[in-house]
């Protein structure tokens, strides 16, 4: 299975300044993400950075990196430019691994790439896992996804979907089908990834603040791998970074 992992890295972060360069047991966090991704079945792992300091830090640790424009609105836009710089064929599979996910499971990366390769009817793939906690189900910061019979995304939402009309207890959760939490790991066909930034934002995308809804609004399909695993915690705040630092030795 041949695919490329691209890791978008942006230096500016409101809650954790210089986040990609934050130290994680002797190496910048973005380097640790790339090292984790390199343990997957990917044929190449490249960091797409918005600042030369990230590129320099990556190369100092033997990680492939390239410099992209600093004015990209989203990680998808950054990766679209990276695809152009790398000259990737339109049919090539690209997996977007977030630069603040150093504990990402390599099995999830491989599964996301594999499900897209197997689905010629889809331009993208992503990952989800079952929700078994009512508070998580209700939390708007937890993105939910519902699927069709073929395992493709019908809709993504911050709302608790599917809505269980006959729920008898606030702690009860739907069981058939179980609610699914969306994991922010994506695989794209490179040709579609290059086209994505040219598509106009969808009204539902703006309402939910979920970029992937633009794909569905355009009538394109997203395949979903339902994983038995949960992802490790990501890093958005200094507290998150300390938690990942504490978990890191046990993850090796």
N, C-alpha and C positions, 0 to 999 in steps of 0.2 A: 504494500500500500504506500503510494507516494503522495506526500502532502507537505506543505510549508507552514510553519508556525510563524506568525507575525505578532509582535508584542508592541502595541502603541504605548509610548511613554511621554508624558507631558510634565515639565518641571514645575509649573505653577499649580499649587493646590491650596485651596482656602483653609482647609482644616489641618493639613500637614505639609508645610512648605518643603520644597525640594524632595517630595516623597520618593521618586524613583531612586534617589541617591542615599536614602536612609539606610544606616548600617544594619545589616542582619548577619550577625556572627562573622564579621570580617569581610563582608562583601556588600555592595549596594543591593538594595532589594530587587531592582530590575534584573540584576545579574543572577540573583537566586531564582527568579522566575524563569529566566532563560535556561539556567542549568536544569531546573525541574522539567521544563518542556523538552530539553534535549534527551531526557530519559524516555520520552515517548517514541512512537514509530516514525516521527517526522524525519524527512530527509534533510531539512534545513530549518534553522531557527534564527530569526532576524529581529532585532529591536528597531522599531521605527520611532525615532526621537525628534523632539522639537527644539532641542538645545545641544550644542556641541559638547557640553560637559557630560551629558549622558552618553553620547557616542564615545567620548574618550574613556569614560569609566568602564564601559562595556568592553572596548577593545583592550584595555589594560588587563582584563580578566579573560581574554580569549573568546569573547562573545561577539558575534557578527552584529553590526549596527550600521544604520544609515541615518542621515539627517534629512528631515522633511520640513516643510514650511511651518512657521510658528503660528499661523493664523487659522488653522483648521478648526472647524466648529466641533467636530466629534472625532472619536477614535476611528470610526469607519472611513471618514474623509482622509485621515492620515494614512490608513492602510491602503486606500485606493491609490494614493500617490506612491506608496512603497511598491505596490504591484507594478506601476509604470516604471519606476526606477529599476526594478529587478527584471523587467521584461517577461513577466510570467504569461504563459499561454492562457487564453480565455477559459479553457476547460480545466486548468489546474485548480486543485483544491487548496484553499488557504484557511487555516484555523486561527482565529483571533483569540489569543490568550491575554487577559488583562494584566497590565504591569504591576498591579497591586494584589496579585493572587499567588504568593509564593508557595502556598500549600496545595495548589491545584493537583488533583489526582491525574496521573498520566493516563490511566485507563479511560477517564472521561475525555481527554483530548483525542485519544485513538478512536473511541466510540463515536464521537461527534464527526470526525473525518469519515469514518466508515459508513455511517448512515447516509451522509450526503453522497458518497460515491455510489451507494446502492440505489439512490433515488434520482433517476433522470428527470422526474417530474418536478423536482424541487431545485431552487436556486440557492437555498441556504439550509443549514441544519443547526440545531441547538440542543440543549440538555435540560431535563427536568427531573425532579424526584418527588415522591409522595410526601404530603404534609400530614403529620399525625398530632399536631398541637393546635388547639382552637385559637390561641392568641396569635400564633404565627399566621394562621389562616385569615384572621381579621386585620393583621398589620398591613397598612398601605405601603410600607417600605419593602414588603415581601411581594414580588411580582408573581402572579398566578397565570397559568396557561391551561386552556382546554383544547382537546384534540378531536379530530374526526376519526372515522373508523379505520383510516389508513395510517394513523399515527402522525398526521400533519396538524400544525397549529391552526385552530379556528380563531382564537382570540387570546390576547395577553391583556391583563388588567391588574391594577393595584387593588381593585375591589375583590371581595371573597367570591370567586366563581369556581364551580357552578353554585348558584344560589340554591340552597336546600329549602324549598318552600315549606315542607312539613317537619322541619326540625323541631324536636320537642324540648331540647335543652341547649343553652348557649355553648356548652362544652362539646356537644355532639358534632361530628363531622360526617359529610357524605362518604359512603363506602363504595358505591357502585355508580360511577367511577370515583375513586378517591381524588381529592383535590391535589393539584400538582404545583410545586414551586418551580419557577423558571430560574435556571442557572445561567449567568451571563457569559456563556462560552458559545462561540459561533464558528461555524464553518461556512465558507462561501465558495462558489465558483468564481475565479478571478475576474472573468468577464463581467459578471453581475456586480461584483464589488467595485469595479471601475465605473460602472454605470450608476451605482446607487447614489452618489452625491449629486447627480444631475436630476434626480427625481424630486418633484416638489414635496415638501412636508405635508402630511395628511392632517386633517382636522382632528381625528381621533388620536394621532400621535401627539399633537400639541396639548390635548386635554389630559391624556394619561402621562405625558412626558416619557413615552416609550418609543424609541426610534424604530424598533422592529415592526411596529404597526404600519409604517410606511410601506413595507414589503407586502403585507396582506392587503392593504388598501389599493395597491397597484394590481392586485389579482395574482400575485406570485405566491408560491408555496414554500413553506418552511417545514422540513422534517424534524421530528423531535425524538431524541433518544431518551427513554425513561430509565434512569439509573437507579440501582439499588443503593448506591453510595450517596452520601452528602458531601458537598465541597467543604474544604477547610475554610476557616475564617479569612476574609480579605482584610485589607488595611486602608482605612479612611481617616483615622484619627490617631493621635499619639497613644491613646489607650489600646487601640487595635494593634499597633506596632508592638507594644509591650506584650500583649497576649500572644502574638505570633512568635516573638522572640522566645517566650517561655515554651511554646510548643515545638519550636524548630528542632531541637536535639532529638526529640522523640519521633520526628517525622523522617529521619534519615534511614 
